[in-house]
Structures are given as C-alpha cells and as structure tokens.
Amino acid sequence: MDPLVKPWWKVGRLAVVGVAKNCGKTTTLNAMIARRRPEPLGLVSVGIDGEQADVLLGTEKPAIAVDEGHWVVSAEQALGRSTVPLEYVAPLGVSSPMGPVMVARALGPGEVILAGLRHRGDVVKALEALLARGAGPVLVDGAYGRVVGAHPEVAPAIVMSTGAVVGSVEDVIRRTHDVVDRLTLPVVESEMWREALAAARRDKRAYLVEDDGELRELPHASGLLGLSQGRRLWQKSTAGVVVPGLVSDRVIEELLAVGGPRTRTLVVGDGTALHPGGRLWRRFRRSWEVRVGHSSRLLAISFNPTSITGARLDEGALREALEARWPDVPVFNPVDPGDEARIIQGT
C-alpha cells in the first residue's frame, strides 16, 4: 500500500462521509480528532447529525469529542446540550430550527453536538469563519444522505466510512464503490465541454452538446422536463448533454432511453449532483462517459465490521476486499489500535 503524501491534517478541509447511516462515520471522526496535531481543529456538521439518539432505531449516537482550543460551528440549542465548556465568539448569521448558528471555542475537553447547517453556502460560510480564526484543519461531518459535505467547494478531500450495516462483504464493496465513483469522477479536460458547463451554469439550463461544440437548447430549462420533451432533438452528431443541477433516477432513465450506437457524455458540476440508485448508476456507466467540473480526492476508507443490528462481518475479509478494490487508498478500522498510523497518515 502506498502511504499518503501527507498527514490528513495538512489537507486543510476534509469531509468524513458515510456510505450508509450508522456505518461508523462519527467514530471515524472521533478517531481522527484524537490523533490530531496540537493546533486547534475546526468542526462543522452538515444535515441533522448530532441528535443524542438515532431517530430511526432509537440507538445512542456517539458524541463528537473535542479538546480545549478547538473551534466549532453549531446551532445555539445544540451547543446548549453539549458537555464541553464553550466561549460563544460570534453568530454566523445563519438561522436554524435549533436557533441561530454560532461560532464557538472549546475552553476545555468535552463532547459537542453539531447541528444547524443544511446548505452548501452556509457550510462554506462556516468554513471561512473558522479559517479566519486560525482553525486548521477543518473537519466536516457529512451526515448520511447529505453528500453536500463532499462537494469540492466544501472539502476537496474525503474519508469514506462504510461497514457491515450495508450487508455482506460484497454489498459493502458494491455500495461503497457506487458512492466513491460518483464523488471522484474524472474532471472534464476538453475546452469544449468546460465552456458548455460554464454556459449551463450561467443560464441555469441543460444543453445538448454537438461534436463541434454547438449548444442546443432543450424545450425546458429543467433537465428532466427538457430531456423528456426533447428526445427527438438528439442527432448522430450529438456528443452528449451538460446538466447544471441535480441528476436523479428519472434524468438517468431519460438519457438511457436515447439509445444509439455511440458512447455519449454527461457533464455535471461535481459528483454530489448525481443522485441515481446504485443499480441504475452502474447500468448507466456501462454506456455513458461521465465527467465533472470539480472532483474530490479519496483520502482514506474507514470500515466497521459490526452493525447495530447485531450483524458482524469477518474483519480480515472485509479489510482485504476493500484493500483489493482500492489498493492505493489507506483502509482502517477506527477502533483498532493497530491502525493508528493509518488514521494519522496512511502509512
């Protein structure tokens, strides 16, 4: 296994993202925090993570442990439920159902609840506030289903958490691959396609792209409605389509319905815009090229061989399968003392 070029804390901004709920993402985050360098960390969470009990299964959620000097951004009520002594430094200027979101500094060790950030713009604002106060690196706790935490604008590098809650070893590899594949797609290099993506973002509409770079409008600005109404517009010379927004199952189904002998290209802003189911995504990838404007770097994969439902996978078999699928990426169990070096820098 090749070691990481540098320890994770030199990346600057890093998101920890879960393949599924309760796969060990927060445990991974805590393991990384416990092995940080002395400088203060910054911590934010995307979505609804931070409840003391899981709303679906009623199980206790692991809290996020911080130390003196660490910086956090969270909703006022969530901070009030935390055990860590805090200095409230400034409001972020973002409201949430749990009250105004605050920038705070830990005055001692304890546990903190992070909540209140749901939109990419708010997360970016939080990151800027933390970096301005000297926090670094900043770790983003990306709640399951909120892959906005893995948006390259938020965090250019990700640690992916996976595990037995997904199913068998084969299920874990397949589901993890589906998520990793979308978030680490190759960046589009062609000037023609980069200009097409810029135009789609500027005009907030999807375009068909011809071999010579000509952009052709679909009947509707919405990618789904435009593609549905514009099937007749596809020609032999149509190289593909550029979509500035979200790509759902329905959009993928419309593209698959185009058919034809040639391989065509779909270009989107980044992998967090892609939301198809796993089976449909794998089918689509067999006949379409997919490129993005910005991609994320997979820094490491953490795994949990046990599930809260009582299922347990053979740890050695799971580790071996993950390492075989991603031979150049450090793989670690966040609660295994023998993996400490990998948690720190992937050696």
SEKOLVO-214237 format. One record per residue (C-alpha): residue number from 1; x, y, z; residue in one letter. Coordinates in steps of 0.5 Angstrom, whole numbers. Example, Ala and Ser with C-alpha at 12.3 -4.5 7.8 and 13.67 -1.06 7.14 Angstrom:
BEGIN
{i: 1, X: 25, Y: -9, Z: 16, aa: A} .
{i: 2, X: 27, Y: -2, Z: 14, aa: S} .
//
This chain:
BEGIN
{i: 1, X: 0, Y: 0, Z: 0, aa: M} .
{i: 2, X: 3, Y: 7, Z: -2, aa: D} .
{i: 3, X: 3, Y: 12, Z: 4, aa: P} .
{i: 4, X: -1, Y: 18, Z: 4, aa: L} .
{i: 5, X: 3, Y: 24, Z: 1, aa: V} .
{i: 6, X: 2, Y: 28, Z: 7, aa: K} .
{i: 7, X: -2, Y: 27, Z: 14, aa: P} .
{i: 8, X: -9, Y: 29, Z: 13, aa: W} .
{i: 9, X: -9, Y: 35, Z: 18, aa: W} .
{i: 10, X: -5, Y: 38, Z: 12, aa: K} .
{i: 11, X: -10, Y: 38, Z: 7, aa: V} .
{i: 12, X: -14, Y: 44, Z: 10, aa: G} .
{i: 13, X: -21, Y: 42, Z: 9, aa: R} .
{i: 14, X: -23, Y: 35, Z: 10, aa: L} .
{i: 15, X: -30, Y: 31, Z: 10, aa: A} .
{i: 16, X: -32, Y: 25, Z: 13, aa: V} .
{i: 17, X: -38, Y: 22, Z: 9, aa: V} .
{i: 18, X: -42, Y: 16, Z: 11, aa: G} .
{i: 19, X: -44, Y: 10, Z: 5, aa: V} .
{i: 20, X: -50, Y: 9, Z: 10, aa: A} .
{i: 21, X: -53, Y: 11, Z: 16, aa: K} .
{i: 22, X: -50, Y: 8, Z: 23, aa: N} .
{i: 23, X: -43, Y: 6, Z: 19, aa: C} .
{i: 24, X: -38, Y: 9, Z: 24, aa: G} .
{i: 25, X: -37, Y: 16, Z: 21, aa: K} .
{i: 26, X: -38, Y: 19, Z: 28, aa: T} .
{i: 27, X: -33, Y: 14, Z: 31, aa: T} .
{i: 28, X: -28, Y: 15, Z: 25, aa: T} .
{i: 29, X: -29, Y: 23, Z: 26, aa: L} .
{i: 30, X: -27, Y: 22, Z: 34, aa: N} .
{i: 31, X: -21, Y: 17, Z: 32, aa: A} .
{i: 32, X: -18, Y: 23, Z: 27, aa: M} .
{i: 33, X: -19, Y: 28, Z: 32, aa: I} .
{i: 34, X: -16, Y: 24, Z: 38, aa: A} .
{i: 35, X: -10, Y: 23, Z: 33, aa: R} .
{i: 36, X: -9, Y: 31, Z: 31, aa: R} .
{i: 37, X: -3, Y: 35, Z: 32, aa: R} .
{i: 38, X: -3, Y: 40, Z: 37, aa: P} .
{i: 39, X: -6, Y: 46, Z: 33, aa: E} .
{i: 40, X: -14, Y: 47, Z: 34, aa: P} .
{i: 41, X: -18, Y: 44, Z: 30, aa: L} .
{i: 42, X: -25, Y: 47, Z: 27, aa: G} .
{i: 43, X: -31, Y: 42, Z: 27, aa: L} .
{i: 44, X: -38, Y: 43, Z: 23, aa: V} .
{i: 45, X: -43, Y: 38, Z: 21, aa: S} .
{i: 46, X: -48, Y: 38, Z: 15, aa: V} .
{i: 47, X: -55, Y: 36, Z: 16, aa: G} .
{i: 48, X: -58, Y: 33, Z: 22, aa: I} .
{i: 49, X: -53, Y: 30, Z: 25, aa: D} .
{i: 50, X: -52, Y: 31, Z: 33, aa: G} .
{i: 51, X: -58, Y: 28, Z: 36, aa: E} .
{i: 52, X: -57, Y: 24, Z: 42, aa: Q} .
{i: 53, X: -61, Y: 18, Z: 40, aa: A} .
{i: 54, X: -62, Y: 16, Z: 33, aa: D} .
{i: 55, X: -69, Y: 18, Z: 30, aa: V} .
{i: 56, X: -70, Y: 11, Z: 27, aa: L} .
{i: 57, X: -67, Y: 6, Z: 31, aa: L} .
{i: 58, X: -67, Y: 9, Z: 38, aa: G} .
{i: 59, X: -60, Y: 8, Z: 39, aa: T} .
{i: 60, X: -55, Y: 12, Z: 42, aa: E} .
{i: 61, X: -51, Y: 16, Z: 37, aa: K} .
{i: 62, X: -43, Y: 17, Z: 39, aa: P} .
{i: 63, X: -42, Y: 24, Z: 41, aa: A} .
{i: 64, X: -36, Y: 28, Z: 38, aa: I} .
{i: 65, X: -30, Y: 29, Z: 43, aa: A} .
{i: 66, X: -27, Y: 36, Z: 43, aa: V} .
{i: 67, X: -21, Y: 39, Z: 47, aa: D} .
{i: 68, X: -19, Y: 46, Z: 49, aa: E} .
{i: 69, X: -18, Y: 51, Z: 44, aa: G} .
{i: 70, X: -22, Y: 47, Z: 38, aa: H} .
{i: 71, X: -27, Y: 51, Z: 34, aa: W} .
{i: 72, X: -34, Y: 49, Z: 33, aa: V} .
{i: 73, X: -40, Y: 52, Z: 29, aa: V} .
{i: 74, X: -47, Y: 49, Z: 31, aa: S} .
{i: 75, X: -54, Y: 52, Z: 33, aa: A} .
{i: 76, X: -55, Y: 55, Z: 40, aa: E} .
{i: 77, X: -59, Y: 50, Z: 42, aa: Q} .
{i: 78, X: -55, Y: 44, Z: 40, aa: A} .
{i: 79, X: -49, Y: 48, Z: 44, aa: L} .
{i: 80, X: -53, Y: 48, Z: 50, aa: G} .
{i: 81, X: -54, Y: 41, Z: 50, aa: R} .
{i: 82, X: -46, Y: 40, Z: 50, aa: S} .
{i: 83, X: -42, Y: 38, Z: 56, aa: T} .
{i: 84, X: -36, Y: 42, Z: 53, aa: V} .
{i: 85, X: -35, Y: 49, Z: 56, aa: P} .
{i: 86, X: -35, Y: 54, Z: 51, aa: L} .
{i: 87, X: -34, Y: 61, Z: 49, aa: E} .
{i: 88, X: -39, Y: 64, Z: 44, aa: Y} .
{i: 89, X: -35, Y: 68, Z: 40, aa: V} .
{i: 90, X: -40, Y: 71, Z: 34, aa: A} .
{i: 91, X: -46, Y: 69, Z: 31, aa: P} .
{i: 92, X: -45, Y: 66, Z: 24, aa: L} .
{i: 93, X: -51, Y: 70, Z: 21, aa: G} .
{i: 94, X: -55, Y: 63, Z: 20, aa: V} .
{i: 95, X: -62, Y: 61, Z: 23, aa: S} .
{i: 96, X: -64, Y: 54, Z: 24, aa: S} .
{i: 97, X: -70, Y: 51, Z: 27, aa: P} .
{i: 98, X: -65, Y: 50, Z: 33, aa: M} .
{i: 99, X: -64, Y: 57, Z: 34, aa: G} .
{i: 100, X: -58, Y: 62, Z: 31, aa: P} .
{i: 101, X: -52, Y: 58, Z: 29, aa: V} .
{i: 102, X: -46, Y: 61, Z: 33, aa: M} .
{i: 103, X: -38, Y: 60, Z: 32, aa: V} .
{i: 104, X: -35, Y: 58, Z: 39, aa: A} .
{i: 105, X: -29, Y: 56, Z: 42, aa: R} .
{i: 106, X: -28, Y: 50, Z: 47, aa: A} .
{i: 107, X: -25, Y: 52, Z: 54, aa: L} .
{i: 108, X: -24, Y: 45, Z: 56, aa: G} .
{i: 109, X: -25, Y: 38, Z: 54, aa: P} .
{i: 110, X: -32, Y: 35, Z: 53, aa: G} .
{i: 111, X: -37, Y: 33, Z: 48, aa: E} .
{i: 112, X: -40, Y: 37, Z: 43, aa: V} .
{i: 113, X: -47, Y: 37, Z: 39, aa: I} .
{i: 114, X: -46, Y: 40, Z: 32, aa: L} .
{i: 115, X: -52, Y: 42, Z: 28, aa: A} .
{i: 116, X: -56, Y: 47, Z: 24, aa: G} .
{i: 117, X: -52, Y: 47, Z: 17, aa: L} .
{i: 118, X: -56, Y: 44, Z: 12, aa: R} .
{i: 119, X: -54, Y: 48, Z: 5, aa: H} .
{i: 120, X: -47, Y: 49, Z: 2, aa: R} .
{i: 121, X: -47, Y: 56, Z: 2, aa: G} .
{i: 122, X: -48, Y: 56, Z: 10, aa: D} .
{i: 123, X: -42, Y: 51, Z: 10, aa: V} .
{i: 124, X: -38, Y: 55, Z: 6, aa: V} .
{i: 125, X: -39, Y: 61, Z: 11, aa: K} .
{i: 126, X: -38, Y: 57, Z: 17, aa: A} .
{i: 127, X: -31, Y: 54, Z: 14, aa: L} .
{i: 128, X: -29, Y: 61, Z: 12, aa: E} .
{i: 129, X: -31, Y: 64, Z: 19, aa: A} .
{i: 130, X: -27, Y: 58, Z: 23, aa: L} .
{i: 131, X: -21, Y: 59, Z: 18, aa: L} .
{i: 132, X: -21, Y: 67, Z: 19, aa: A} .
{i: 133, X: -20, Y: 65, Z: 27, aa: R} .
{i: 134, X: -14, Y: 60, Z: 26, aa: G} .
{i: 135, X: -17, Y: 54, Z: 26, aa: A} .
{i: 136, X: -14, Y: 49, Z: 22, aa: G} .
{i: 137, X: -15, Y: 44, Z: 19, aa: P} .
{i: 138, X: -23, Y: 44, Z: 19, aa: V} .
{i: 139, X: -27, Y: 37, Z: 19, aa: L} .
{i: 140, X: -34, Y: 37, Z: 16, aa: V} .
{i: 141, X: -38, Y: 32, Z: 19, aa: D} .
{i: 142, X: -42, Y: 30, Z: 13, aa: G} .
{i: 143, X: -49, Y: 27, Z: 15, aa: A} .
{i: 144, X: -51, Y: 21, Z: 11, aa: Y} .
{i: 145, X: -55, Y: 23, Z: 5, aa: G} .
{i: 146, X: -52, Y: 30, Z: 6, aa: R} .
{i: 147, X: -47, Y: 29, Z: 1, aa: V} .
{i: 148, X: -46, Y: 37, Z: 0, aa: V} .
{i: 149, X: -41, Y: 35, Z: 5, aa: G} .
{i: 150, X: -37, Y: 32, Z: 0, aa: A} .
{i: 151, X: -37, Y: 38, Z: -5, aa: H} .
{i: 152, X: -31, Y: 40, Z: -7, aa: P} .
{i: 153, X: -32, Y: 47, Z: -5, aa: E} .
{i: 154, X: -33, Y: 45, Z: 2, aa: V} .
{i: 155, X: -28, Y: 40, Z: 2, aa: A} .
{i: 156, X: -23, Y: 38, Z: -3, aa: P} .
{i: 157, X: -21, Y: 31, Z: 0, aa: A} .
{i: 158, X: -26, Y: 26, Z: 3, aa: I} .
{i: 159, X: -25, Y: 20, Z: 8, aa: V} .
{i: 160, X: -31, Y: 15, Z: 7, aa: M} .
{i: 161, X: -34, Y: 11, Z: 12, aa: S} .
{i: 162, X: -37, Y: 4, Z: 11, aa: T} .
{i: 163, X: -39, Y: -2, Z: 14, aa: G} .
{i: 164, X: -43, Y: -8, Z: 16, aa: A} .
{i: 165, X: -49, Y: -4, Z: 17, aa: V} .
{i: 166, X: -49, Y: -4, Z: 9, aa: V} .
{i: 167, X: -50, Y: -12, Z: 8, aa: G} .
{i: 168, X: -45, Y: -17, Z: 6, aa: S} .
{i: 169, X: -38, Y: -16, Z: 4, aa: V} .
{i: 170, X: -40, Y: -16, Z: -3, aa: E} .
{i: 171, X: -45, Y: -11, Z: -1, aa: D} .
{i: 172, X: -40, Y: -7, Z: 2, aa: V} .
{i: 173, X: -36, Y: -6, Z: -4, aa: I} .
{i: 174, X: -41, Y: -5, Z: -9, aa: R} .
{i: 175, X: -45, Y: 0, Z: -5, aa: R} .
{i: 176, X: -38, Y: 4, Z: -3, aa: T} .
{i: 177, X: -36, Y: 4, Z: -10, aa: H} .
{i: 178, X: -42, Y: 7, Z: -12, aa: D} .
{i: 179, X: -41, Y: 13, Z: -8, aa: V} .
{i: 180, X: -34, Y: 13, Z: -9, aa: V} .
{i: 181, X: -35, Y: 13, Z: -16, aa: D} .
{i: 182, X: -39, Y: 19, Z: -16, aa: R} .
{i: 183, X: -35, Y: 23, Z: -12, aa: L} .
{i: 184, X: -28, Y: 22, Z: -15, aa: T} .
{i: 185, X: -30, Y: 22, Z: -22, aa: L} .
{i: 186, X: -25, Y: 25, Z: -27, aa: P} .
{i: 187, X: -25, Y: 32, Z: -29, aa: V} .
{i: 188, X: -27, Y: 34, Z: -36, aa: V} .
{i: 189, X: -21, Y: 37, Z: -39, aa: E} .
{i: 190, X: -24, Y: 39, Z: -46, aa: S} .
{i: 191, X: -25, Y: 46, Z: -47, aa: E} .
{i: 192, X: -31, Y: 45, Z: -51, aa: M} .
{i: 193, X: -34, Y: 41, Z: -45, aa: W} .
{i: 194, X: -32, Y: 46, Z: -40, aa: R} .
{i: 195, X: -35, Y: 52, Z: -44, aa: E} .
{i: 196, X: -41, Y: 48, Z: -44, aa: A} .
{i: 197, X: -41, Y: 47, Z: -37, aa: L} .
{i: 198, X: -40, Y: 54, Z: -36, aa: A} .
{i: 199, X: -46, Y: 56, Z: -40, aa: A} .
{i: 200, X: -50, Y: 51, Z: -37, aa: A} .
{i: 201, X: -49, Y: 54, Z: -30, aa: R} .
{i: 202, X: -49, Y: 61, Z: -33, aa: R} .
{i: 203, X: -56, Y: 60, Z: -36, aa: D} .
{i: 204, X: -59, Y: 55, Z: -31, aa: K} .
{i: 205, X: -61, Y: 50, Z: -36, aa: R} .
{i: 206, X: -59, Y: 44, Z: -39, aa: A} .
{i: 207, X: -56, Y: 44, Z: -46, aa: Y} .
{i: 208, X: -55, Y: 38, Z: -51, aa: L} .
{i: 209, X: -47, Y: 39, Z: -54, aa: V} .
{i: 210, X: -46, Y: 38, Z: -61, aa: E} .
{i: 211, X: -39, Y: 35, Z: -64, aa: D} .
{i: 212, X: -37, Y: 42, Z: -66, aa: D} .
{i: 213, X: -39, Y: 45, Z: -59, aa: G} .
{i: 214, X: -45, Y: 48, Z: -61, aa: E} .
{i: 215, X: -50, Y: 48, Z: -56, aa: L} .
{i: 216, X: -57, Y: 47, Z: -57, aa: R} .
{i: 217, X: -63, Y: 49, Z: -52, aa: E} .
{i: 218, X: -68, Y: 43, Z: -50, aa: L} .
{i: 219, X: -75, Y: 45, Z: -49, aa: P} .
{i: 220, X: -75, Y: 47, Z: -42, aa: H} .
{i: 221, X: -70, Y: 49, Z: -37, aa: A} .
{i: 222, X: -71, Y: 44, Z: -32, aa: S} .
{i: 223, X: -66, Y: 38, Z: -34, aa: G} .
{i: 224, X: -71, Y: 33, Z: -33, aa: L} .
{i: 225, X: -77, Y: 36, Z: -37, aa: L} .
{i: 226, X: -72, Y: 39, Z: -42, aa: G} .
{i: 227, X: -70, Y: 32, Z: -44, aa: L} .
{i: 228, X: -76, Y: 28, Z: -43, aa: S} .
{i: 229, X: -79, Y: 33, Z: -48, aa: Q} .
{i: 230, X: -73, Y: 34, Z: -53, aa: G} .
{i: 231, X: -72, Y: 26, Z: -54, aa: R} .
{i: 232, X: -73, Y: 28, Z: -62, aa: R} .
{i: 233, X: -67, Y: 33, Z: -62, aa: L} .
{i: 234, X: -62, Y: 28, Z: -61, aa: W} .
{i: 235, X: -58, Y: 27, Z: -67, aa: Q} .
{i: 236, X: -52, Y: 23, Z: -69, aa: K} .
{i: 237, X: -47, Y: 29, Z: -68, aa: S} .
{i: 238, X: -50, Y: 30, Z: -61, aa: T} .
{i: 239, X: -44, Y: 29, Z: -57, aa: A} .
{i: 240, X: -48, Y: 29, Z: -50, aa: G} .
{i: 241, X: -51, Y: 33, Z: -45, aa: V} .
{i: 242, X: -49, Y: 38, Z: -40, aa: V} .
{i: 243, X: -53, Y: 39, Z: -34, aa: V} .
{i: 244, X: -52, Y: 45, Z: -28, aa: P} .
{i: 245, X: -57, Y: 42, Z: -23, aa: G} .
{i: 246, X: -58, Y: 35, Z: -20, aa: L} .
{i: 247, X: -59, Y: 29, Z: -24, aa: V} .
{i: 248, X: -64, Y: 24, Z: -21, aa: S} .
{i: 249, X: -66, Y: 17, Z: -23, aa: D} .
{i: 250, X: -71, Y: 20, Z: -28, aa: R} .
{i: 251, X: -66, Y: 24, Z: -31, aa: V} .
{i: 252, X: -61, Y: 18, Z: -32, aa: I} .
{i: 253, X: -67, Y: 14, Z: -35, aa: E} .
{i: 254, X: -68, Y: 19, Z: -40, aa: E} .
{i: 255, X: -61, Y: 19, Z: -42, aa: L} .
{i: 256, X: -61, Y: 12, Z: -43, aa: L} .
{i: 257, X: -67, Y: 12, Z: -47, aa: A} .
{i: 258, X: -64, Y: 16, Z: -52, aa: V} .
{i: 259, X: -60, Y: 10, Z: -54, aa: G} .
{i: 260, X: -56, Y: 9, Z: -61, aa: G} .
{i: 261, X: -49, Y: 6, Z: -62, aa: P} .
{i: 262, X: -44, Y: 11, Z: -60, aa: R} .
{i: 263, X: -42, Y: 13, Z: -53, aa: T} .
{i: 264, X: -44, Y: 20, Z: -51, aa: R} .
{i: 265, X: -42, Y: 24, Z: -45, aa: T} .
{i: 266, X: -46, Y: 27, Z: -39, aa: L} .
{i: 267, X: -42, Y: 33, Z: -35, aa: V} .
{i: 268, X: -44, Y: 36, Z: -29, aa: V} .
{i: 269, X: -41, Y: 41, Z: -24, aa: G} .
{i: 270, X: -39, Y: 35, Z: -19, aa: D} .
{i: 271, X: -41, Y: 29, Z: -16, aa: G} .
{i: 272, X: -45, Y: 31, Z: -11, aa: T} .
{i: 273, X: -50, Y: 33, Z: -16, aa: A} .
{i: 274, X: -51, Y: 26, Z: -18, aa: L} .
{i: 275, X: -57, Y: 22, Z: -14, aa: H} .
{i: 276, X: -59, Y: 16, Z: -18, aa: P} .
{i: 277, X: -60, Y: 9, Z: -15, aa: G} .
{i: 278, X: -54, Y: 4, Z: -15, aa: G} .
{i: 279, X: -56, Y: -1, Z: -20, aa: R} .
{i: 280, X: -58, Y: 5, Z: -25, aa: L} .
{i: 281, X: -52, Y: 8, Z: -24, aa: W} .
{i: 282, X: -48, Y: 2, Z: -26, aa: R} .
{i: 283, X: -52, Y: 1, Z: -32, aa: R} .
{i: 284, X: -51, Y: 8, Z: -34, aa: F} .
{i: 285, X: -44, Y: 8, Z: -33, aa: R} .
{i: 286, X: -43, Y: 2, Z: -38, aa: R} .
{i: 287, X: -46, Y: 6, Z: -44, aa: S} .
{i: 288, X: -44, Y: 13, Z: -42, aa: W} .
{i: 289, X: -38, Y: 17, Z: -40, aa: E} .
{i: 290, X: -39, Y: 22, Z: -34, aa: V} .
{i: 291, X: -34, Y: 28, Z: -33, aa: R} .
{i: 292, X: -35, Y: 33, Z: -27, aa: V} .
{i: 293, X: -32, Y: 41, Z: -27, aa: G} .
{i: 294, X: -29, Y: 39, Z: -20, aa: H} .
{i: 295, X: -28, Y: 33, Z: -17, aa: S} .
{i: 296, X: -26, Y: 30, Z: -10, aa: S} .
{i: 297, X: -20, Y: 26, Z: -7, aa: R} .
{i: 298, X: -21, Y: 20, Z: -3, aa: L} .
{i: 299, X: -16, Y: 20, Z: 2, aa: L} .
{i: 300, X: -18, Y: 14, Z: 6, aa: A} .
{i: 301, X: -23, Y: 9, Z: 8, aa: I} .
{i: 302, X: -25, Y: 7, Z: 15, aa: S} .
{i: 303, X: -29, Y: 1, Z: 16, aa: F} .
{i: 304, X: -34, Y: -2, Z: 22, aa: N} .
{i: 305, X: -34, Y: -10, Z: 21, aa: P} .
{i: 306, X: -40, Y: -10, Z: 26, aa: T} .
{i: 307, X: -47, Y: -7, Z: 25, aa: S} .
{i: 308, X: -52, Y: -4, Z: 31, aa: I} .
{i: 309, X: -57, Y: -9, Z: 29, aa: T} .
{i: 310, X: -52, Y: -15, Z: 31, aa: G} .
{i: 311, X: -49, Y: -17, Z: 24, aa: A} .
{i: 312, X: -42, Y: -18, Z: 24, aa: R} .
{i: 313, X: -37, Y: -19, Z: 18, aa: L} .
{i: 314, X: -30, Y: -22, Z: 18, aa: D} .
{i: 315, X: -26, Y: -16, Z: 20, aa: E} .
{i: 316, X: -20, Y: -19, Z: 16, aa: G} .
{i: 317, X: -24, Y: -21, Z: 10, aa: A} .
{i: 318, X: -27, Y: -14, Z: 10, aa: L} .
{i: 319, X: -21, Y: -11, Z: 10, aa: R} .
{i: 320, X: -18, Y: -15, Z: 5, aa: E} .
{i: 321, X: -23, Y: -14, Z: 0, aa: A} .
{i: 322, X: -23, Y: -6, Z: 1, aa: L} .
{i: 323, X: -16, Y: -6, Z: 0, aa: E} .
{i: 324, X: -16, Y: -10, Z: -6, aa: A} .
{i: 325, X: -21, Y: -5, Z: -9, aa: R} .
{i: 326, X: -18, Y: 1, Z: -7, aa: W} .
{i: 327, X: -10, Y: -1, Z: -7, aa: P} .
{i: 328, X: -7, Y: 6, Z: -7, aa: D} .
{i: 329, X: -12, Y: 8, Z: -1, aa: V} .
{i: 330, X: -11, Y: 7, Z: 6, aa: P} .
{i: 331, X: -16, Y: 3, Z: 10, aa: V} .
{i: 332, X: -17, Y: 3, Z: 17, aa: F} .
{i: 333, X: -22, Y: 1, Z: 23, aa: N} .
{i: 334, X: -22, Y: 7, Z: 27, aa: P} .
{i: 335, X: -23, Y: 3, Z: 34, aa: V} .
{i: 336, X: -17, Y: -2, Z: 32, aa: D} .
{i: 337, X: -10, Y: 1, Z: 36, aa: P} .
{i: 338, X: -6, Y: -3, Z: 30, aa: G} .
{i: 339, X: -9, Y: 2, Z: 25, aa: D} .
{i: 340, X: -7, Y: 9, Z: 29, aa: E} .
{i: 341, X: -1, Y: 10, Z: 24, aa: A} .
{i: 342, X: -6, Y: 9, Z: 18, aa: R} .
{i: 343, X: -11, Y: 14, Z: 22, aa: I} .
{i: 344, X: -6, Y: 19, Z: 22, aa: I} .
{i: 345, X: -2, Y: 19, Z: 15, aa: Q} .
{i: 346, X: -4, Y: 13, Z: 12, aa: G} .
{i: 347, X: 3, Y: 9, Z: 13, aa: T} .
//
